Amino acid sequence: MAVTEVCGDPWLASYRHLLTGHGLSPQNTLNSALAQDAGQRPALFSLAQVLARPELLENQLLEDYPDACRPRMHKARVSVLHQSLALQVIAPRVLQLFRDGVCAPLNPDRIFLCPLELADAPSRWVNLNDGQTPLAPEEFIEITADQMQAWYPVFRQSFGVSPGAYWSSVGLALGAPFSAVWNQVDPEALCALATSWLARFECEANRYIDWIPAEFSQQRCALPQRRGCCLKYLLPDGGYCGTCGIYRRDRIGSVRESASDKPGPPT
């Protein structure tokens, strides 16, 4: 899709101005940040079905991950699964909005959970296009915020995902265009713009993400820090997220980490 009148929206226009001021092409940068289409893959059930019948995901979780029978591991598994939904489904739509100036809304009927044996794919979730009419930024923001509010009770009450885990994952997704240039533009300007952008969404996401200027190996950058933990570190193949604001507070303004633990693109 050709770029539409992106400059009609002040936040999108400011974002493009920030990138071009640092010699970056917004179109190329956002194209690179967008994940490749996963194509057709077998699916178990849709997100719409999960929202209507939470037991579908609950049963699948226990089948796929036997350790989820333990409360702490159950919480970690479902929190990470929700984070995957946010970063692999919601984030690409926001990137498309910044690239094109318009974007179709999320459709839970076209978002599917794939079988565990396909776990080598970028995500267990696949989002299929459905030909919906693209929305202008204000409409997209309003509808997306309403969707995040509507999905929250299911993930919170039925699966036990904490408010901090849910909303910080959503916040990371909504801030994806800023994470795409976390170390390529002026960090103070990027942090200010990202914070202002998140405040446009009438949901709790902006309360659980802090965009903070930082320095690593004499390189200035901007990092989104979660005010909640996805508990990924509890999983056998876990570790710490680069955005963890609980277990990596020493990241901020510090160069104490080893060379093997330098942050990559914020996720």
C-alpha positions in Angstrom: 0.0 0.0 0.0 1.3 3.4 -0.8 1.9 5.8 2.0 -1.3 7.9 2.5 -1.5 11.3 4.2 0.4 10.3 7.3 1.2 13.9 8.1 -2.5 14.5 8.8 -1.9 12.9 12.2 0.5 14.9 14.4 2.1 11.9 16.2 2.7 10.0 13.0 4.0 13.1 11.3 6.4 13.8 14.3 7.6 10.2 14.1 8.4 10.5 10.4 10.1 13.8 11.0 12.3 12.3 13.8 13.4 9.4 11.6 14.1 11.5 8.5 16.0 14.0 10.7 18.4 11.1 11.5 18.8 10.0 7.9 16.3 7.1 8.1 13.6 6.2 5.7 10.3 5.7 7.6 9.0 3.4 4.9 12.1 1.2 4.8 12.5 1.1 8.6 8.9 0.0 9.2 9.0 -2.5 6.3 12.0 -4.1 8.0 10.3 -4.1 11.4 7.2 -5.9 10.1 7.5 -9.7 10.4 7.2 -11.7 7.3 3.8 -13.3 6.6 3.7 -16.7 8.2 1.4 -17.9 5.5 -1.2 -20.6 5.9 -0.7 -22.8 9.0 -2.9 -25.3 10.7 -5.0 -23.7 13.5 -6.6 -25.0 16.7 -9.1 -22.2 17.3 -9.6 -18.5 17.0 -9.1 -15.8 19.6 -12.8 -15.0 19.3 -13.5 -18.6 20.4 -11.0 -18.2 23.3 -12.7 -15.0 24.5 -16.1 -16.7 24.4 -15.0 -20.0 25.8 -11.8 -19.6 27.9 -11.7 -23.3 28.7 -10.5 -24.0 25.1 -7.2 -22.3 25.8 -7.1 -23.6 29.3 -7.3 -27.2 28.2 -4.9 -26.7 25.3 -2.4 -25.1 27.7 -2.4 -28.1 30.0 -2.1 -30.5 27.1 0.8 -28.6 25.5 2.7 -27.7 28.7 2.3 -30.3 31.5 4.2 -28.0 33.9 1.2 -25.6 33.7 -0.6 -27.7 36.2 1.5 -25.8 38.8 0.0 -22.4 39.5 3.2 -20.4 39.1 4.1 -22.1 35.9 0.5 -21.8 34.6 0.7 -18.1 35.1 4.0 -17.9 33.4 2.9 -19.9 30.4 -0.3 -17.9 29.8 1.5 -14.6 30.4 4.1 -15.4 27.8 1.4 -16.7 25.4 -0.4 -13.4 25.7 2.9 -11.5 25.2 3.3 -13.4 22.0 -0.2 -12.4 20.9 0.6 -8.7 21.6 4.0 -8.7 19.9 3.2 -10.9 16.9 -0.4 -9.8 16.2 -1.1 -6.3 17.7 2.4 -4.8 17.1 2.4 -5.4 13.3 -0.9 -3.6 12.9 0.6 -0.5 14.7 3.6 -0.7 12.5 1.3 -0.8 9.4 -0.5 2.3 10.8 2.7 4.3 11.0 3.9 3.1 7.6 0.7 3.6 5.7 -1.3 6.2 7.7 -4.2 3.8 7.9 -4.7 0.3 9.1 -7.5 -2.3 9.4 -8.7 -3.1 12.9 -7.9 -6.4 14.6 -10.4 -9.1 14.1 -10.5 -11.9 16.7 -12.3 -14.2 14.3 -9.2 -14.1 12.1 -6.5 -14.5 14.8 -5.7 -18.2 15.4 -3.7 -20.3 17.8 -1.5 -22.8 16.0 -0.4 -26.2 17.3 2.7 -26.5 19.5 4.6 -28.6 17.0 4.9 -25.4 14.9 6.6 -23.6 17.7 9.7 -23.0 15.5 7.6 -20.3 13.8 7.9 -16.7 15.2 4.6 -17.1 17.2 1.9 -19.6 18.0 -0.6 -17.0 16.8 -1.3 -16.2 13.2 -3.4 -13.2 12.0 -5.1 -13.7 8.7 -6.3 -10.7 6.6 -10.0 -10.4 6.1 -10.4 -7.4 3.8 -11.7 -5.0 6.4 -11.7 -1.3 5.5 -8.6 0.4 6.8 -9.1 3.0 9.5 -7.6 6.5 10.0 -5.4 6.8 13.1 -8.1 8.2 15.5 -10.5 5.4 14.6 -7.8 2.7 14.9 -6.7 4.0 18.3 -10.2 4.1 19.7 -11.2 0.7 18.4 -7.9 -0.9 19.5 -8.1 0.6 23.0 -11.7 -0.7 23.3 -10.5 -4.2 22.2 -7.7 -4.3 24.7 -10.2 -3.3 27.5 -12.6 -6.0 26.3 -10.0 -8.8 26.2 -8.5 -7.9 29.6 -11.2 -9.5 31.8 -10.8 -12.9 30.1 -7.0 -13.0 30.4 -7.1 -11.6 34.0 -10.1 -13.6 35.5 -10.0 -16.8 33.5 -6.2 -17.2 33.1 -4.8 -15.2 36.0 -2.6 -12.9 33.9 -1.6 -10.0 36.1 -2.5 -6.4 35.3 1.2 -5.5 35.0 1.9 -8.4 32.6 -1.1 -7.8 30.4 -0.9 -4.1 30.1 2.9 -3.9 29.7 2.7 -6.4 26.9 0.0 -4.4 25.2 2.1 -1.2 25.8 5.1 -2.8 24.1 2.9 -3.7 21.1 1.4 -0.3 20.8 4.9 1.2 21.0 6.4 -1.1 18.3 7.3 1.7 15.8 9.4 3.3 18.5 11.1 0.1 19.5 12.0 -0.3 15.8 14.4 2.7 16.1 15.4 2.3 19.7 19.1 3.0 19.0 18.9 5.0 15.8 17.5 8.4 16.8 17.7 10.9 19.6 16.6 8.9 22.7 15.1 11.9 24.6 12.9 12.8 21.6 12.0 9.2 21.0 11.0 8.6 24.6 8.9 11.8 24.7 7.1 10.9 21.5 6.5 7.3 22.5 5.1 8.3 25.9 2.8 10.9 24.2 1.7 8.3 21.7 0.7 5.7 24.3 -1.3 8.3 26.2 -3.6 8.5 23.3 -5.0 5.0 24.0 -7.7 5.2 26.6 -6.6 2.0 28.4 -4.1 1.1 31.1 -1.2 0.4 28.7 0.6 3.7 29.2 0.6 3.2 33.0 2.8 0.1 32.7 5.5 1.2 30.2 8.2 3.8 30.9 10.3 5.0 28.0 13.7 5.8 29.4 16.9 7.2 27.8 19.8 4.9 28.5 23.5 4.3 27.5 25.2 1.0 26.8 28.8 0.7 25.6 28.9 4.5 24.9 25.8 4.2 22.7 22.8 6.3 23.7 19.4 4.6 23.2 15.8 4.5 24.3 14.3 1.6 26.2 10.7 0.8 27.0 10.7 -0.6 30.6 7.8 -2.7 31.8 6.1 -2.1 35.1 5.1 -5.7 35.1 6.7 -9.1 34.5 5.7 -11.6 31.9 7.4 -14.3 34.0 9.3 -15.6 31.0 12.3 -16.2 33.2 10.5 -19.1 34.9 10.2 -21.1 31.7 12.8 -23.8 30.9 13.9 -21.9 27.8 13.1 -18.5 29.4 15.6 -15.8 30.4 14.9 -12.1 30.9 13.3 -9.8 28.4 15.3 -6.8 27.3 12.4 -4.6 28.6 12.1 -6.1 32.0 11.8 -3.3 34.5 11.7 -5.6 37.6 14.7 -7.9 37.2 16.9 -5.6 35.1 16.7 -2.2 36.8 20.5 -2.0 36.6 20.1 -1.7 32.8 19.1 2.0 33.1 22.0 4.4 32.9 24.5 1.5 33.4 27.1 -0.3 31.4 27.7 -3.0 34.0 26.3 -5.9 31.9 28.6 -8.3 30.1 29.2 -8.1 26.4 27.0 -11.2 25.9 24.1 -9.6 27.6 23.8 -6.3 25.7 20.2 -5.5 24.8 18.9 -6.2 21.4 15.8 -4.6 19.9 13.3 -4.1 22.7 10.7 -6.9 23.0 
